[in-house]
Every structure is written in structure tokens, then in C-alpha cells.
Amino acid sequence: MTGEAARVRQMWHLLEPLHAVLYYAPAAFEEAAALGYGTEERWPSYFAWRAAPLGAAGADEVVRAFHSFAPATVARYVPASWETAPPEAVLAARLRAVDRAYRALFGDRRVEGAGFSEAASLARRAAEAATPGVLGGLGPANSAPPWPDAPHLALWHAATVLREHRGDGHIAALGAAGLDPVESLVSFAGVGAARPEVFASRGWGEREWGAARRRLQERGLLAADGTATEAGRELRAKVELRTDEEAAAPWRALGEEGRVRLAELLGEPWLETIGSGLLPGENTLGIGKV
């Protein structure tokens, strides 16, 4: 991994938990319930929160933008999500959810303090330098809404733009490597990013997962036991490196001094978020593994 790639990946690791509280915080489930979404499981709110920037998108559009979910799984929630609440109401509610979640995690004085304000300013500068990306991608979609005034919400908004910008680049890198959505997950499990059971949340059945394993084995990328071969590991390393390259423009624009300062400011909130127990210890993104 190049020095720049390592720095880009470090910023992803620092920012991802600050974004992801939306999908797990009690306040987010309460706001989702107030809109009318079921909260017995996290998926009704997850699809609403994450897809809302796309507008009243149909299932096909969300399948393309999310990439890793089985179409049948997406179709269970989209477009029915917009019958429960329109996208503009969901966008407003997710900011309320993040406001409440951050205040619960960090306290009113912290989120209103100088540290969060400085971090928000730096993160916004980076996010505003994100390249437009693919039409219909989640990066451009999240860049479109107005920036929140409150610094802690602006920080979350920037983290969201940056992670979805990276995600769009990751989808492009997977496509260039000849990996379809289910093959992307099977190959990721093969390099130890997470156990195959963790990826079951994406909705692919045993038949689809098994077929993808066979295709990867035929390409010499996967061994019989489901672990990656040397060629498989090399291919995934190239995918991750290209993903870092696609995500680098915001950090080049911010500059090394600004990036280092932002990393310093994010360190304590990152530790508190990880230590809160809100987020799962093992995830489909391979945080901490890649």
C-alpha cells in the first residue's frame, strides 16, 4: 500500500463510525418509529435513511447504488419506504436522529465546542472537493442537500458524503476487477474481512453464494474451502488500492496539514463511538481488517 493510500484509508476508518451511528443509535430508531417505520429490525430504517438522498428511488436504482444487496432484499423495502414517509421527511428526521445520537454520545458542551467546529470545517473542505462520481451514485446524492448549520451535524454530513463518495469508487473498482455484487462479498469473506455469516445480511441465498464461490474458484481466486488464493488476495488488494485512489481527491484538496489536524480532532470521538457498544464488532465493510 502506498503512503497516500494508507492515509486515505486511515481517514475512512476514522470517519466511518461517526457516520454509522445513524443505523444503530436508539435515537435513530425512535425517529424512524415516529415516521412510521418498523423498528423490530434495523432494515426498514436503514433503507430509508441511506436511500433518501436519491429521492423516491425505485428498487432497481437502489440495487445499483447499494451494490451488495440482493435485489429481492431491496424490493422488500423500496419503494414502499416512500409510502411510509417521503424522502424529504426522512432527510429531516435523520438529522434529528444524528443530533440526538451525538449529544447522547459526546454531550452538549462537546458537540457545541470548538473541537467539533474545527473538525466540521476541515471535513467540509474535504467533502466539497469530492469528485462528482457516477450519475446515480450515493456520493453526489448526499452532496446535494444543504449543509446543516450546526457544526456536529455538518461533521456528520461531511463524513457521509466522504464515505459514500468512497463507496461509489469502490463499486467502480469491483466492476473493473470483474466482480459482480455477490462475488464481491464472497471474495471479501475469502480474504478474512468478515465471516460469511456476517454477509448473510445482504440477502443472498445459499444457492447464489455457492454459485459465486464456484465462479471464483474457476477463475483461480478462491480455494475449495472458501479462502482466497494468492491470486484472489492480490485481486482484492488491487480493488482496495483503487478504492483508495478513487477516494483520494478530497484529502489532496485538504492538504496534509489539514488532514493530520482532522485526524487528531477525530481521535477522541472515534474512541468514544467505538467504545459505546453501539456498532457491531464485525462488519461487512472490513473496517479494521483491510
Disulfide bonds with the S-S distance in Angstrom:
none
